Each structure stands twice: as C-alpha cells, then as structure tokens.
Amino acid sequence: YYPMPRAALPRYLRERQLYDASRIPVLFEGDLYADLSFLPLNIAEGYGLLRRMDPEDRPNSRDIVIYETLPNELS
C-alpha cells in the first residue's frame, strides 16, 4: 500500500496500528525513490534547442527545457 503524501498519509498515520497488525506492506516515497537520482517523466525522442530556463521564462515549441526546479504548473 502506498499512502499518497497529501491525501492518504494523514489517515495512515492515524490508523498506523491497524496497518502494523495487518499483512499489508506499506511503502513510502523514500522506499520507492531512495536510489533514484533521475526520474524521466516522458521517455521520447525529440529535436530542438537545449535551453536552461528560469521558472518565469516561457519555452517555445522548439525548446528542450532544463529547469532547476519545476514551475508551479508542472509540480
């Protein structure tokens, strides 16, 4: 069982004793992504100009964008 951090985690924490007493394994983000340094969102082949952009910059259709952090629209 993976309790989604914002939705189900508070309920899991309230009911933790029930999960501990059951045979259902519980996984957290740290368990799933501990050894992961890069998580590609969309694996594809593309062509364009590789650009490092700030969150307030807007890419055009030919940009392959590198962000230091995700803009609010993508997080």
N, C-alpha and C positions, 0 to 999 in steps of 0.2 A: 504494500500500500504506500502510495506517495501522497502525503498531505500537502496540497498546494499551499505555498507560504502565506499568501494573503487570505485565502478562503478557508481552507480546512485545518491549517496548523493550529489556530487558537482552540478549535474544538478538540483536536487530537491532544493538545496539552491538558485540557480539562478532563479528558477521558483516558489519559495515558494508562492508568491501572488496568482498564479493560483490554487495551491492546497488549500490554505486557502479559496478561493472563491468557491471551489467545495464541493461536499458532500462526497468526498473520504477521509476516515480516513487514517492518516499517522502514522505508528508505527516505533519506533527506537529501537536499541538494548537495551537501558535502559528500555524501556517499556516491551520488551519481556522477558528479563532475570533479572529484578530487584530483585525478591525474590528468585532467583535460586542460591544455593550455590554449587551444583554439577550437571553436565550435562554428563551422561554416553553416550559415543559415540556408543558403541556396547553392547547391553544387551545380555549376553550369559552365559553359564556355562562352566567353564574350570578348568583344573587341572595343577598345576605346582608350581614352587618356586616363592614366592612373593619377589621381589627384588627392592630396591630403587636404581635408576641408575642416573648417570650424563649424560647430553646430548651427550658427546663424547663416552660413553660406548655403546657397541652393545649387545643386548639381544640374547639369543639362543632360540631355539624352545620350550623349557620347562619353560621359564621365564614368569612370570606375572609381568609386569613392572610398577613401580611408578616413575613418573618424577615430579620434582618441576616445571619445565616449559616444554612445548612441544619442541622437537627438530625441526629444520628448516624443515625437511622432512614431519612433521605432521602438521605444522601450516599453 
